[in-house]
Amino acid sequence: MGVGDIIGDAISYPFKNIKALVLYAILGIIAGVIGGATVLSITASITSQGWAGFAFSGLTVVGFIVFILVIFLIEGYALDIIKFGIERRDDSPGIDFGRQITNALKLIVVTIVYYVVPAIIVFVLGLFLRDWILTIISIILFLIFTLANFMAKCRLAKSDSLGEALAIGEAIGDISKVGLGKIIATIVIIAIILVIIAFIIGFISGVNATVGSILLGIFAVYFVFFYNRAIGLLYSEA
């Protein structure tokens, strides 16, 4: 598939799965409400004293746990969207709480590894290399591992295997299989679309904050579908 085909498919994909889009929009709103309530609880805990402060602290813990679980579920669902993209399926994934939350946890591990490894390499090289050379190497490593992290996320989505995702050499090899130019072009176009829509929503928020907030919540979930569908289709070329 060409970059234009990938972006076109990804833009229309959420509208082909309205039920799933609405469901996760609701989950996103719930996460936002709980997150906001948790922040208020933390503020109240700091300013309150005695039993009142203790009660708010308990609410904070519960709110934080629920918020994290919802976010993990959304992230796990996003991985399934990638998987369906890799398989070029047009339907939406079903909900599997246990597996999707587990995969979200795996994704956190993968992301940490793919940024810790280059950081360690740079630290070691910094012991005996000049600053300007180290800066160049750091930029190159960051770019390589950022792209490899994209591939690792797709490998995790495809296999549900942490081992497959953490095969750094193979993930880096996938970059050339998909095509460096195609990856960069897709990411740039996605970023441009994101900026344009964010600008429009920001303008609307300036006119009516309530409408802007609602649109932001809806778009955030739409973007999860759009972005991960595009990434999955991109990786299907590997």
VEXRO-372022 format. One line per 4 residues: number of its first residue (from 1); for each residue x, y, z of N, C-alpha, C, O. Coordinates in nm, 3 decimals. Atoms other than C-alpha are relative to their C-alpha. Layout:
! VEXRO-372022
NUM) X,Y,Z,X,Y,Z,X,Y,Z,X,Y,Z | ...
//
This chain:
! VEXRO-372022
1) 0.084,-0.121,0.000,0.000,0.000,0.000,0.087,0.125,0.000,0.190,0.131,0.067 | -0.070,-0.127,-0.002,0.114,0.353,-0.074,-0.037,0.079,0.124,-0.132,0.046,0.194 | 0.026,-0.084,-0.118,0.127,0.620,0.195,-0.140,0.062,-0.008,-0.211,0.068,0.092 | 0.133,-0.058,0.018,-0.185,0.785,0.050,-0.110,-0.100,0.031,-0.211,-0.065,0.093
5) 0.099,0.105,-0.027,-0.376,0.456,0.066,-0.009,-0.029,0.149,-0.118,-0.049,0.203 | -0.004,0.027,-0.145,-0.267,0.398,0.426,-0.074,0.110,0.076,-0.158,0.081,0.162 | 0.063,-0.112,-0.069,-0.374,0.745,0.540,-0.150,0.004,-0.029,-0.231,0.027,0.062 | 0.142,-0.001,0.036,-0.704,0.728,0.348,-0.078,-0.107,0.073,-0.188,-0.082,0.123
9) 0.066,0.110,-0.071,-0.792,0.390,0.498,-0.011,0.031,0.148,-0.115,0.008,0.209 | -0.002,-0.029,-0.143,-0.693,0.504,0.849,-0.100,0.109,0.037,-0.160,0.103,0.144 | 0.096,-0.108,-0.027,-0.906,0.820,0.825,-0.143,-0.053,0.003,-0.222,-0.012,0.088 | 0.137,0.051,0.009,-1.218,0.626,0.727,-0.028,-0.114,0.097,-0.144,-0.141,0.127
13) 0.018,0.118,-0.084,-1.159,0.325,0.957,-0.089,0.024,0.122,-0.179,-0.057,0.148 | 0.086,-0.020,-0.118,-1.314,0.477,1.274,-0.148,0.010,-0.035,-0.233,-0.035,0.042 | 0.140,-0.018,0.039,-1.633,0.564,1.084,-0.063,-0.132,-0.045,-0.186,-0.144,-0.051 | 0.051,0.133,0.035,-1.663,0.200,0.973,-0.032,-0.080,0.126,-0.096,-0.185,0.120
17) 0.018,0.071,-0.127,-1.667,0.098,1.340,-0.052,0.097,0.106,0.010,0.117,0.210 | 0.057,-0.104,-0.085,-1.893,0.358,1.501,-0.029,-0.051,0.141,-0.005,0.021,0.238 | 0.034,0.053,-0.132,-2.007,0.130,1.786,0.123,-0.004,0.090,0.119,0.038,0.205 | -0.124,0.007,-0.077,-1.650,0.067,1.899,0.052,0.139,0.031,0.103,0.164,0.141
21) -0.046,-0.137,-0.019,-1.564,0.435,1.853,-0.078,0.067,0.113,-0.020,0.133,0.199 | 0.084,-0.059,-0.104,-1.858,0.545,2.069,0.032,-0.061,0.136,0.042,0.010,0.236 | -0.030,0.068,-0.126,-1.781,0.283,2.334,0.128,0.053,0.062,0.133,0.083,0.181 | -0.129,-0.045,-0.054,-1.421,0.393,2.369,0.002,0.150,0.023,0.082,0.200,0.103
25) 0.015,-0.142,-0.031,-1.520,0.758,2.353,-0.059,0.015,0.140,-0.017,0.101,0.218 | 0.060,-0.001,-0.134,-1.736,0.688,2.659,0.105,-0.036,0.105,0.113,0.027,0.210 | -0.107,0.038,-0.093,-1.444,0.510,2.827,0.100,0.114,0.017,0.149,0.139,0.127 | -0.091,-0.114,-0.008,-1.224,0.807,2.742,-0.056,0.110,0.087,0.017,0.172,0.164
29) 0.066,-0.102,-0.083,-1.476,1.045,2.898,0.004,-0.041,0.146,0.030,0.041,0.234 | -0.005,0.051,-0.137,-1.494,0.824,3.206,0.139,0.019,0.060,0.154,0.063,0.174 | -0.138,-0.017,-0.047,-1.115,0.826,3.232,0.029,0.146,0.030,0.097,0.178,0.128 | -0.022,-0.143,-0.022,-1.115,1.205,3.198,-0.068,0.049,0.126,-0.010,0.126,0.203
33) 0.074,-0.042,-0.120,-1.383,1.252,3.464,0.066,-0.051,0.127,0.083,0.022,0.224 | -0.066,0.060,-0.117,-1.214,1.012,3.705,0.134,0.066,0.025,0.171,0.093,0.139 | -0.129,-0.067,-0.015,-0.878,1.172,3.636,-0.015,0.137,0.063,0.062,0.175,0.151 | 0.025,-0.133,-0.057,-1.019,1.516,3.710,-0.041,-0.009,0.146,0.005,0.070,0.229
37) 0.043,0.017,-0.140,-1.190,1.393,4.027,0.118,-0.039,0.088,0.126,0.003,0.204 | -0.117,0.042,-0.076,-0.864,1.231,4.136,0.090,0.119,0.032,0.143,0.130,0.143 | -0.080,-0.121,-0.023,-0.677,1.558,4.093,-0.062,0.085,0.110,0.009,0.137,0.196 | 0.069,-0.077,-0.104,-0.940,1.735,4.302,0.016,-0.066,0.137,0.032,0.003,0.238
41) -0.017,0.072,-0.126,-0.911,1.463,4.567,0.139,0.020,0.057,0.156,0.037,0.178 | -0.137,-0.022,-0.045,-0.534,1.504,4.581,0.014,0.141,0.060,0.078,0.160,0.163 | -0.004,-0.138,-0.049,-0.577,1.880,4.622,-0.067,0.011,0.136,-0.016,0.076,0.227 | 0.072,-0.003,-0.127,-0.832,1.826,4.897,0.079,-0.070,0.110,0.078,-0.026,0.225
45) -0.080,0.074,-0.097,-0.603,1.573,5.069,0.113,0.087,0.055,0.146,0.080,0.174 | -0.111,-0.086,-0.043,-0.322,1.826,5.080,-0.048,0.111,0.091,0.019,0.146,0.188 | 0.049,-0.117,-0.075,-0.538,2.109,5.214,-0.085,-0.039,0.122,-0.106,0.043,0.212 | 0.086,0.041,-0.111,-0.757,1.904,5.450,0.081,-0.057,0.116,0.200,-0.086,0.103
49) -0.064,0.058,-0.119,-0.677,1.772,5.797,-0.092,-0.104,0.062,-0.212,-0.105,0.037 | 0.077,0.098,-0.075,-0.788,1.483,6.013,-0.068,-0.103,-0.089,-0.014,-0.144,-0.191 | 0.072,0.106,0.070,-1.052,1.232,5.896,-0.041,0.041,-0.141,-0.048,-0.043,-0.232 | 0.039,-0.046,0.134,-1.160,1.448,5.602,0.113,-0.026,-0.100,0.090,-0.075,-0.210
53) -0.116,0.023,0.087,-0.811,1.433,5.455,0.020,-0.147,-0.027,0.054,-0.185,-0.139 | -0.015,0.144,0.016,-0.796,1.057,5.516,-0.103,-0.056,-0.098,-0.069,-0.141,-0.180 | 0.106,0.047,0.089,-1.128,1.001,5.336,0.032,0.035,-0.145,0.013,-0.046,-0.236 | -0.035,-0.042,0.135,-1.013,1.199,5.036,0.117,-0.081,-0.054,0.123,-0.110,-0.174
57) -0.115,0.079,0.044,-0.688,1.002,5.026,-0.045,-0.136,-0.050,0.006,-0.187,-0.149 | 0.054,0.129,0.044,-0.885,0.678,5.003,-0.066,0.011,-0.135,-0.050,-0.076,-0.220 | 0.065,-0.022,0.128,-1.092,0.820,4.718,0.103,0.018,-0.110,0.084,-0.026,-0.223 | -0.108,-0.022,0.097,-0.772,0.925,4.545,0.058,-0.131,-0.049,0.080,-0.150,-0.168
61) -0.057,0.130,0.036,-0.633,0.572,4.553,-0.093,-0.077,-0.093,-0.050,-0.130,-0.195 | 0.098,0.071,0.081,-0.953,0.418,4.413,-0.010,0.064,-0.138,-0.011,-0.005,-0.240 | 0.010,-0.072,0.127,-0.982,0.687,4.146,0.121,-0.023,-0.088,0.108,-0.041,-0.209 | -0.124,0.021,0.075,-0.620,0.643,4.044,0.003,-0.139,-0.061,0.042,-0.155,-0.177
65) 0.000,0.139,0.049,-0.658,0.264,4.010,-0.095,-0.016,-0.118,-0.060,-0.075,-0.219 | 0.100,0.010,0.107,-0.976,0.292,3.800,0.049,0.073,-0.125,0.034,0.023,-0.236 | -0.053,-0.080,0.112,-0.816,0.563,3.583,0.107,-0.078,-0.076,0.105,-0.083,-0.199 | -0.109,0.077,0.062,-0.508,0.348,3.518,-0.055,-0.120,-0.077,-0.010,-0.149,-0.187
69) 0.058,0.118,0.066,-0.719,0.041,3.434,-0.067,0.039,-0.132,-0.053,-0.032,-0.232 | 0.067,-0.044,0.123,-0.926,0.237,3.180,0.103,0.037,-0.106,0.087,0.001,-0.223 | -0.106,-0.038,0.095,-0.613,0.383,3.019,0.068,-0.124,-0.056,0.095,-0.132,-0.176 | -0.063,0.125,0.046,-0.454,0.037,3.004,-0.091,-0.073,-0.099,-0.043,-0.129,-0.198
73) 0.095,0.067,0.089,-0.769,-0.103,2.844,0.001,0.066,-0.138,-0.001,-0.002,-0.240 | -0.003,-0.073,0.127,-0.763,0.169,2.578,0.130,-0.029,-0.075,0.128,-0.050,-0.196 | -0.129,0.029,0.064,-0.391,0.110,2.511,0.004,-0.142,-0.054,0.057,-0.166,-0.163 | 0.005,0.139,0.047,-0.447,-0.266,2.487,-0.089,-0.014,-0.122,-0.059,-0.091,-0.214
77) 0.090,0.002,0.115,-0.737,-0.208,2.249,0.070,0.059,-0.122,0.051,0.012,-0.235 | -0.076,-0.063,0.110,-0.510,0.018,2.040,0.094,-0.102,-0.065,0.112,-0.102,-0.187 | -0.087,0.105,0.054,-0.269,-0.274,2.002,-0.080,-0.097,-0.088,-0.030,-0.144,-0.191 | 0.084,0.088,0.082,-0.555,-0.487,1.872,-0.038,0.068,-0.131,-0.051,0.001,-0.234
81) 0.027,-0.074,0.124,-0.637,-0.214,1.619,0.119,-0.014,-0.094,0.103,-0.031,-0.215 | -0.121,0.019,0.080,-0.276,-0.238,1.502,0.000,-0.141,-0.061,0.030,-0.158,-0.180 | 0.002,0.139,0.048,-0.311,-0.617,1.474,-0.098,-0.016,-0.115,-0.067,-0.082,-0.214 | 0.099,0.009,0.107,-0.627,-0.583,1.265,0.050,0.073,-0.124,0.020,0.033,-0.237
85) -0.058,-0.071,0.112,-0.442,-0.331,1.049,0.104,-0.085,-0.073,0.110,-0.088,-0.195 | -0.101,0.088,0.059,-0.155,-0.573,0.996,-0.067,-0.109,-0.083,-0.018,-0.147,-0.189 | 0.075,0.105,0.070,-0.409,-0.837,0.894,-0.093,0.058,-0.107,-0.157,-0.016,-0.182 | 0.085,-0.074,0.095,-0.594,-0.571,0.687,-0.146,-0.037,0.013,-0.217,-0.052,-0.087
89) 0.141,0.025,-0.028,-0.924,-0.648,0.851,-0.071,0.134,0.019,-0.015,0.227,0.075 | 0.074,-0.126,-0.009,-1.192,-0.379,0.832,-0.091,0.009,0.121,-0.144,0.116,0.151 | 0.085,-0.004,-0.118,-1.387,-0.479,1.143,0.079,0.048,0.121,0.201,0.067,0.113 | -0.066,-0.048,-0.121,-1.310,-0.364,1.496,0.022,-0.116,0.097,-0.056,-0.211,0.098
93) -0.027,0.107,-0.098,-1.155,-0.581,1.772,-0.109,-0.005,0.107,-0.175,0.094,0.137 | 0.088,0.013,-0.114,-1.369,-0.719,2.051,0.072,0.041,0.128,0.192,0.068,0.126 | -0.059,-0.039,-0.127,-1.310,-0.634,2.415,0.043,-0.125,0.076,-0.038,-0.216,0.099 | -0.055,0.108,-0.081,-1.087,-0.871,2.611,0.080,0.066,0.112,0.200,0.090,0.099
97) -0.059,-0.079,-0.108,-1.016,-0.697,2.943,0.135,-0.053,0.045,0.233,0.021,0.051 | -0.123,0.058,-0.054,-0.754,-0.937,3.073,0.117,0.010,-0.095,0.225,0.057,-0.058 | -0.109,0.002,0.097,-0.547,-0.973,2.757,0.042,0.141,-0.039,0.161,0.169,-0.052 | -0.033,-0.136,0.043,-0.569,-0.608,2.657,0.073,0.079,0.108,0.164,0.156,0.078
101) -0.072,-0.068,-0.109,-0.464,-0.480,2.998,0.140,-0.058,0.016,0.236,0.015,0.040 | -0.131,0.065,-0.008,-0.182,-0.736,3.007,0.092,0.050,-0.111,0.209,0.079,-0.087 | -0.080,-0.049,0.112,-0.064,-0.626,2.663,0.041,0.146,0.019,0.149,0.186,-0.024 | -0.036,-0.139,-0.029,-0.072,-0.263,2.776,0.119,0.006,0.096,0.207,0.090,0.082
105) -0.114,0.008,-0.093,0.162,-0.356,3.061,0.127,-0.041,-0.075,0.234,0.013,-0.050 | -0.115,0.042,0.082,0.389,-0.533,2.812,0.051,0.118,-0.082,0.172,0.136,-0.099 | -0.039,-0.115,0.082,0.386,-0.219,2.597,0.082,0.100,0.081,0.176,0.160,0.029 | -0.077,-0.090,-0.087,0.510,-0.012,2.892,0.143,-0.052,0.014,0.239,0.024,0.006
109) -0.133,0.061,-0.013,0.799,-0.256,2.939,0.080,0.021,-0.128,0.197,0.058,-0.123 | -0.067,-0.016,0.129,0.882,-0.242,2.567,0.048,0.143,-0.018,0.162,0.166,-0.058 | -0.035,-0.141,0.017,0.879,0.138,2.560,0.118,0.038,0.089,0.209,0.108,0.045 | -0.110,-0.030,-0.093,1.104,0.160,2.866,0.132,-0.056,-0.053,0.233,0.014,-0.054
113) -0.123,0.065,0.049,1.356,-0.087,2.721,0.057,0.074,-0.121,0.178,0.096,-0.129 | -0.048,-0.062,0.124,1.373,0.088,2.383,0.051,0.143,0.020,0.109,0.202,-0.071 | -0.058,-0.131,-0.028,1.460,0.418,2.550,0.112,-0.008,0.103,0.200,0.078,0.107 | -0.107,0.018,-0.099,1.676,0.289,2.834,0.128,-0.050,-0.069,0.238,-0.005,-0.036
117) -0.116,0.056,0.069,1.906,0.090,2.602,0.086,0.108,-0.066,0.207,0.112,-0.041 | -0.085,-0.105,0.059,2.020,0.391,2.393,0.056,0.096,0.104,0.166,0.148,0.087 | -0.048,-0.088,-0.106,2.048,0.598,2.711,0.125,-0.058,0.066,0.219,0.014,0.097 | -0.116,0.067,-0.059,2.288,0.342,2.858,0.120,0.005,-0.095,0.233,0.031,-0.053
121) -0.107,-0.005,0.100,2.488,0.329,2.534,0.064,0.139,-0.003,0.186,0.151,-0.006 | -0.050,-0.138,0.002,2.519,0.709,2.529,0.080,0.030,0.126,0.184,0.096,0.121 | -0.070,-0.022,-0.126,2.621,0.712,2.895,0.140,-0.061,-0.003,0.238,0.002,0.037 | -0.130,0.069,0.007,2.898,0.459,2.835,0.093,0.071,-0.097,0.210,0.094,-0.066
125) -0.083,-0.068,0.100,3.022,0.634,2.521,0.045,0.137,0.051,0.151,0.187,0.014 | -0.033,-0.133,-0.053,3.017,0.964,2.709,0.121,0.001,0.091,0.175,0.107,0.121 | -0.116,0.009,-0.089,3.296,0.838,2.932,0.131,0.027,-0.074,0.231,0.062,-0.013 | -0.127,-0.018,0.071,3.551,0.864,2.653,-0.013,0.071,-0.136,0.086,0.083,-0.208
129) 0.017,-0.073,0.125,3.401,1.056,2.355,-0.020,0.149,0.025,-0.068,0.189,0.130 | 0.020,-0.143,-0.011,3.399,1.429,2.293,-0.149,0.034,-0.011,-0.229,-0.044,-0.063 | 0.141,-0.038,-0.007,3.074,1.620,2.340,-0.068,0.004,-0.136,-0.180,-0.046,-0.150 | 0.066,-0.016,0.129,3.006,1.698,1.974,-0.021,-0.134,-0.069,-0.122,-0.155,-0.136
133) 0.016,0.134,0.057,3.065,1.339,1.865,-0.112,-0.073,0.072,-0.194,-0.141,0.010 | 0.104,0.066,-0.081,2.846,1.215,2.150,-0.139,0.052,-0.038,-0.235,-0.024,-0.042 | 0.129,-0.060,0.038,2.569,1.456,2.047,-0.052,-0.061,-0.129,-0.170,-0.095,-0.140 | 0.038,0.058,0.129,2.567,1.324,1.690,-0.045,-0.145,0.018,-0.148,-0.186,-0.035
137) 0.034,0.141,-0.025,2.566,0.962,1.809,-0.133,-0.010,0.075,-0.214,-0.098,0.045 | 0.123,0.001,-0.078,2.288,1.039,2.058,-0.122,0.022,-0.088,-0.223,-0.048,-0.074 | 0.111,-0.029,0.091,2.064,1.187,1.788,-0.028,-0.120,-0.089,-0.144,-0.158,-0.109 | 0.016,0.116,0.088,2.125,0.892,1.556,-0.064,-0.117,0.075,-0.158,-0.180,0.026
141) 0.055,0.110,-0.082,2.058,0.637,1.833,-0.146,0.025,0.036,-0.229,-0.066,0.032 | 0.138,-0.033,-0.038,1.743,0.820,1.941,-0.094,-0.025,-0.118,-0.201,-0.083,-0.100 | 0.084,0.019,0.118,1.604,0.819,1.587,-0.018,-0.148,-0.032,-0.129,-0.193,-0.061 | 0.007,0.143,0.031,1.690,0.453,1.529,-0.090,-0.073,0.099,-0.176,-0.152,0.058
145) 0.078,0.072,-0.101,1.541,0.334,1.858,-0.145,0.047,0.006,-0.233,-0.029,0.046 | 0.139,-0.047,0.007,1.232,0.553,1.819,-0.074,-0.074,-0.110,-0.187,-0.120,-0.090 | 0.061,0.074,0.111,1.160,0.393,1.482,-0.011,-0.149,0.034,-0.111,-0.214,0.002 | 0.004,0.141,-0.041,1.249,0.050,1.623,-0.112,-0.024,0.101,-0.173,-0.131,0.102
149) 0.109,0.012,-0.097,1.001,0.114,1.904,-0.135,-0.009,-0.070,-0.224,-0.081,-0.024 | 0.120,0.014,0.081,0.730,0.165,1.642,-0.016,-0.144,-0.048,-0.124,-0.202,-0.038 | 0.002,0.137,0.049,0.822,-0.172,1.494,-0.027,-0.100,0.113,-0.099,-0.198,0.095 | 0.018,0.089,-0.115,0.837,-0.334,1.838,-0.145,-0.002,0.046,-0.198,-0.106,0.084
153) 0.142,-0.009,-0.037,0.486,-0.211,1.916,-0.084,-0.085,-0.095,-0.177,-0.153,-0.053 | 0.071,0.081,0.099,0.365,-0.372,1.594,0.027,-0.149,0.020,-0.063,-0.231,0.006 | -0.036,0.140,-0.025,0.551,-0.694,1.673,-0.077,-0.054,0.121,-0.120,-0.170,0.122 | 0.077,0.039,-0.118,0.381,-0.703,2.013,-0.146,-0.019,-0.036,-0.210,-0.116,0.005
157) 0.140,0.009,0.040,0.040,-0.637,1.858,-0.025,-0.127,-0.082,-0.129,-0.192,-0.066 | 0.015,0.115,0.088,0.093,-0.912,1.602,0.008,-0.133,0.074,-0.066,-0.226,0.044 | -0.029,0.130,-0.063,0.220,-1.182,1.837,-0.046,-0.013,0.146,-0.054,-0.124,0.198 | 0.029,-0.001,-0.145,0.115,-1.081,2.193,0.121,-0.045,0.081,0.110,-0.074,0.200
161) -0.120,0.054,-0.065,0.472,-1.186,2.274,0.097,0.111,0.037,0.141,0.189,-0.048 | -0.097,-0.099,-0.046,0.699,-0.969,2.486,0.138,-0.030,-0.058,0.214,0.061,-0.089 | -0.128,0.040,0.056,0.996,-1.167,2.357,0.016,0.048,-0.143,0.123,0.096,-0.181 | -0.004,-0.048,0.138,0.910,-1.083,1.995,0.021,0.151,-0.005,0.097,0.201,-0.088
165) -0.011,-0.146,-0.001,0.875,-0.716,2.079,0.138,0.046,0.045,0.187,0.149,0.000 | -0.130,-0.039,-0.055,1.206,-0.708,2.269,0.117,-0.053,-0.083,0.233,-0.038,-0.043 | -0.107,0.042,0.092,1.400,-0.863,1.980,0.047,0.125,-0.075,0.005,0.150,-0.188 | -0.038,-0.132,0.051,1.572,-0.528,1.919,0.061,-0.007,-0.140,0.027,0.074,-0.225
169) -0.062,0.014,0.132,1.783,-0.645,1.624,-0.102,-0.022,-0.110,-0.092,0.038,-0.217 | 0.103,0.028,0.100,1.480,-0.782,1.441,-0.092,0.120,-0.020,-0.137,0.146,-0.131 | 0.084,-0.120,0.010,1.276,-0.470,1.520,0.068,0.106,-0.087,0.005,0.171,-0.169 | -0.076,-0.095,0.082,1.551,-0.254,1.371,0.001,-0.046,-0.146,-0.008,0.035,-0.237
173) 0.004,0.055,0.135,1.559,-0.487,1.069,-0.133,0.025,-0.069,-0.138,0.040,-0.191 | 0.133,-0.025,0.058,1.184,-0.433,1.020,-0.010,0.139,-0.061,-0.091,0.162,-0.151 | 0.003,-0.136,0.053,1.253,-0.064,0.954,0.030,-0.002,-0.150,-0.039,0.062,-0.229 | -0.037,0.006,0.141,1.425,-0.146,0.626,-0.102,-0.080,-0.081,-0.123,-0.053,-0.199
177) 0.101,0.080,0.071,1.159,-0.405,0.538,-0.121,0.085,-0.037,-0.172,0.077,-0.149 | 0.115,-0.088,0.026,0.879,-0.151,0.570,0.040,0.113,-0.094,-0.036,0.151,-0.183 | -0.048,-0.112,0.081,1.087,0.127,0.417,0.011,0.126,0.083,-0.090,0.180,0.128 | -0.022,-0.118,-0.083,1.242,0.418,0.604,-0.078,0.121,-0.052,-0.140,0.194,0.025
181) 0.069,-0.114,0.059,1.100,0.674,0.361,-0.150,-0.006,0.024,-0.213,0.095,0.054 | 0.145,0.017,-0.020,0.748,0.531,0.390,-0.038,0.025,0.145,-0.141,0.087,0.172 | 0.029,-0.020,-0.142,0.763,0.528,0.771,0.001,0.149,0.034,-0.092,0.199,0.097 | -0.012,-0.142,-0.030,0.881,0.889,0.792,-0.113,0.080,-0.065,-0.170,0.169,-0.002
185) 0.107,-0.071,0.071,0.629,1.008,0.531,-0.134,-0.018,0.072,-0.211,0.077,0.087 | 0.126,0.029,-0.071,0.342,0.838,0.717,-0.007,0.077,0.131,-0.110,0.136,0.163 | -0.003,-0.068,-0.128,0.447,0.982,1.053,-0.017,0.151,-0.018,-0.089,0.216,0.058 | 0.010,-0.144,0.025,0.487,1.333,0.908,-0.144,0.039,-0.035,-0.194,0.139,0.016
189) 0.138,-0.031,0.039,0.140,1.326,0.747,-0.094,-0.012,0.119,-0.182,0.072,0.137 | 0.081,0.015,-0.120,-0.016,1.196,1.069,0.018,0.121,0.092,-0.078,0.173,0.148 | -0.029,-0.115,-0.085,0.156,1.475,1.262,-0.066,0.127,-0.054,-0.118,0.208,0.024 | 0.062,-0.118,0.060,0.031,1.739,1.017,-0.151,0.000,0.023,-0.209,0.103,0.058
193) 0.144,0.013,-0.023,-0.327,1.610,1.043,-0.033,0.031,0.146,-0.130,0.100,0.175 | 0.021,-0.023,-0.143,-0.299,1.612,1.423,0.008,0.149,0.033,-0.076,0.201,0.107 | -0.019,-0.142,-0.028,-0.172,1.971,1.429,-0.118,0.082,-0.054,-0.167,0.172,0.014 | 0.111,-0.074,0.061,-0.445,2.096,1.193,-0.128,-0.014,0.083,-0.195,0.085,0.112
197) 0.123,0.023,-0.077,-0.728,1.934,1.389,0.012,0.061,0.140,-0.085,0.116,0.192 | -0.020,-0.059,-0.132,-0.578,2.043,1.722,-0.018,0.152,-0.006,-0.073,0.213,0.086 | 0.016,-0.144,0.018,-0.566,2.401,1.589,-0.149,0.036,-0.011,-0.194,0.134,0.049 | 0.143,-0.026,0.017,-0.933,2.383,1.485,-0.073,-0.014,0.134,-0.156,0.071,0.169
201) 0.064,0.021,-0.131,-1.038,2.240,1.824,0.039,0.111,0.096,-0.043,0.156,0.176 | -0.045,-0.110,-0.086,-0.828,2.505,1.999,-0.077,0.127,-0.029,-0.112,0.202,0.062 | 0.077,-0.118,0.039,-1.008,2.776,1.803,-0.143,-0.008,0.053,-0.197,0.089,0.106 | 0.137,0.020,-0.048,-1.349,2.628,1.890,-0.004,0.016,0.152,-0.099,0.073,0.205
205) -0.006,-0.011,-0.147,-1.247,2.604,2.257,0.006,0.146,0.043,-0.048,0.183,0.148 | -0.006,-0.143,-0.031,-1.168,2.974,2.250,-0.135,0.066,-0.008,-0.162,0.164,0.061 | 0.135,-0.055,0.016,-1.525,3.041,2.139,-0.095,-0.059,0.104,-0.174,0.012,0.166 | 0.085,0.069,-0.097,-1.695,2.780,2.359,0.080,-0.113,0.063,0.104,-0.216,-0.001
209) -0.088,0.096,-0.067,-1.486,2.589,2.613,-0.066,-0.137,0.015,0.000,-0.240,0.002 | 0.071,0.127,-0.020,-1.754,2.323,2.675,-0.002,-0.083,-0.128,0.030,-0.202,-0.128 | 0.002,0.069,0.129,-1.797,2.236,2.309,0.140,-0.046,-0.039,0.159,-0.156,-0.090 | -0.138,0.034,0.032,-1.420,2.241,2.264,0.047,-0.121,0.078,0.116,-0.207,0.024
213) -0.040,0.113,-0.083,-1.370,1.998,2.553,-0.063,-0.130,-0.049,0.002,-0.234,-0.051 | 0.069,0.118,0.052,-1.629,1.757,2.413,0.065,-0.047,-0.129,0.091,-0.167,-0.148 | -0.064,0.035,0.127,-1.472,1.770,2.068,0.140,-0.058,0.022,0.182,-0.149,-0.048 | -0.134,0.050,-0.031,-1.127,1.716,2.220,-0.007,-0.145,0.046,0.075,-0.227,0.005
217) 0.015,0.137,-0.047,-1.247,1.403,2.399,-0.034,-0.096,-0.113,0.020,-0.206,-0.120 | 0.039,0.084,0.113,-1.409,1.265,2.084,0.118,-0.020,-0.094,0.145,-0.131,-0.140 | -0.113,0.010,0.092,-1.107,1.345,1.869,0.112,-0.086,0.057,0.178,-0.158,-0.018 | -0.107,0.078,-0.062,-0.866,1.188,2.119,-0.021,-0.149,-0.027,0.074,-0.221,-0.059
221) 0.030,0.141,0.025,-1.042,0.852,2.081,0.007,-0.030,-0.151,0.058,-0.134,-0.192 | -0.009,0.017,0.146,-1.077,0.898,1.703,0.146,-0.014,-0.041,0.179,-0.096,-0.126 | -0.141,0.003,0.037,-0.703,0.963,1.685,0.064,-0.134,0.038,0.151,-0.183,-0.034 | -0.050,0.131,-0.039,-0.632,0.639,1.874,-0.030,-0.102,-0.110,0.057,-0.182,-0.147
225) 0.038,0.091,0.107,-0.823,0.448,1.605,0.079,0.032,-0.128,0.138,-0.058,-0.189 | -0.066,-0.043,0.123,-0.677,0.649,1.316,0.149,-0.030,0.001,0.201,-0.091,-0.093 | -0.145,0.015,-0.008,-0.314,0.646,1.429,0.042,-0.146,0.001,0.132,-0.186,-0.074 | -0.041,0.140,-0.012,-0.295,0.280,1.526,-0.039,-0.083,-0.123,0.028,-0.180,-0.156
229) 0.035,0.065,0.126,-0.478,0.170,1.211,0.108,0.027,-0.104,0.149,-0.063,-0.177 | -0.103,-0.036,0.095,-0.220,0.358,1.005,0.130,-0.075,0.027,0.195,-0.123,-0.066 | -0.122,0.071,-0.037,0.068,0.201,1.196,-0.009,-0.149,-0.036,0.087,-0.209,-0.084 | 0.019,0.141,0.033,-0.078,-0.147,1.151,0.009,-0.025,-0.150,0.074,-0.120,-0.193
233) -0.007,0.015,0.145,-0.127,-0.102,0.777,0.142,0.018,-0.050,0.186,-0.051,-0.142 | -0.139,-0.025,0.036,0.225,0.034,0.752,0.086,-0.124,0.023,0.168,-0.162,-0.060 | -0.080,0.117,-0.035,0.370,-0.270,0.926,-0.039,-0.122,-0.083,0.039,-0.217,-0.095 | 0.044,0.114,0.081,0.167,-0.505,0.706,0.088,-0.017,-0.124,0.085,-0.121,-0.191
237) -0.091,0.007,0.115,0.425,-0.424,0.437,0.128,-0.076,0.034,0.204,-0.112,-0.055 | -0.126,0.064,-0.043,0.704,-0.589,0.644,0.003,-0.146,-0.045,0.101,-0.216,-0.018
//
